């Protein structure tokens, strides 16, 4: 429950408040790579997909040009079960 007069808090704001700023996004520097290995035929990470792709129709954004904007939304979770099987390689192709 919220305290009297308290404003609601977004989940991202709550995460930042208690854990610091998370890394959000999928962009890595060009000189960085992720190396993974499978041990005993088990992958180091798992991807869980919840449902399918939700298509959102937006007829208003591009209405002046008779356009229709479609946005696809996929809800998924990724967990790293065995972090020892993952290495971040940096400095690939960097000038020495």
Secondary structure, DSSP 8 states (H G I E B T S, - for coil): ---TT-----HHHHHHHHH-----SS---TT-EEEE--BTTB-SEEEEEEEEEEEEEESSTTGGGT--EEEEEEEEEEEES-GGGEEEE--TT---
